[in-house]
Amino acid sequence: MVVDLELAHKKNDFEDMTEQSARKQKRKRPGAAFVPIDNLRYIRRYELQQIVPLCDTAVWEMEHRGEFPRRVYLSPRCVAWKYSEIEAWLDQRRRDSHEGRVGPIQPPRRCEP
């Protein structure tokens, strides 16, 4: 009988732990940066890298050449991109790629060979 009570307590403790973790998951707001209206949503660098797998340097160079949506400075050290502009850029890249207009990007030569 003592063993059964111990098992019952362990089982109850386990159930309590799983309920607590479920409550914590509900409290966490996955995608807290998401705003229902896409044209108002801004994404930070981490989210941008999830959507567009380019390194920071490539994004920066493409921005300065006018080939990528410009970043918005939210503060001196915080930048974001407008989500709707990123989606439109991706859609355009897909269309261009299917039509054969987008190929590997060749960096400009800095010196003569």
N, C-alpha and C positions, 0 to 999 in steps of 0.2 A: 504493500500500500504506500509506503514511503517513496519507493521508486516511481510509482505512478504519479504521485504528487509532484515530484521533482520534474518529471517529463511534462506534466501539465503546466508547471510554472515556466519551464524553458519555452514551451510552445507559446504560452501567452506573452512572454517577453519578446519572442521572435515576431509574433503578430503585432505587438505594440511598436517594435522597431520598424516593421514594414509600413505600418500606418503613418508613423512619424515621417519616414522618408517620402511617402506619397504626398503628405501634406506639404513638405518642404518643396517638392517638385511643383506642386500647384502654386506655391508662393513665388517661386522663381518665375520670372516672366521671360520665357524663351522668345527671342525676337522682340525685345522691348523697344528696339529702335524702329520697329515697323510702324508706320502710320498707315491707316487704311487707304488714304488717298495717295496714289503713287506719285503724283506730280509734286507733292509736298515732302516726300521722303528723301532724306539724305543718308548716304552710307559712308562709313569711315573706311580707312585703309584696309583693315582686316576683312571686312565684308566685301570690299572691292576685289581683294585677292581671291576670295572664294568664288566670285562671279567671273572675273577676268584673270586667268592665271598668268599674269605678266609680272616681271620683277619691277621694283620701284623705279629703277633707272629707265626701263623701257617706257613705263607710263609717263614719267617726267619728260623724256625726249619726245614722245609722241604728242604730248600736250603742247610743247613749245613749237613743234612743227605744225600744229593745228590739226592733227589727225586723231585726237582723243579729246573728250569733253574736259573742259577746264575745271580745276578744283576750286572750292569755295573756302575761304579762310573764316572759320567760326570764331577763332581767337588767334593770337600770334603763333601758338604752337599746335593748333587743332585744325585739320583740314577735312573736308568731306566732298563727296561728289553727289550730284543730283541723280537719283536712281532712274528717273524717266529718261534722262540723257544717256545714261549707260546702256539702258535697254535699247534705245533707238540706235545707238552706235553699234551694239551687237547685232541687231537686225540688219543694219546696213552692211556690216562686215559679212554676215551670212549670205546676203543677196549678191554682194560683190564676189564672194568666194565661189558661189555656184556659177556665176557668169564668167569666171576666170580672170577677173580684174585684180584680185588680191593674191599676191604670191609671197614668197619669203622676202622679208625686208632686208635690203642691202644697206649696211651703214656706209656713209660717204667716206671716201678714202681721204686720209689726212696727209699723205705724202705720196710721191711718185714711186712706183715699184722699181 
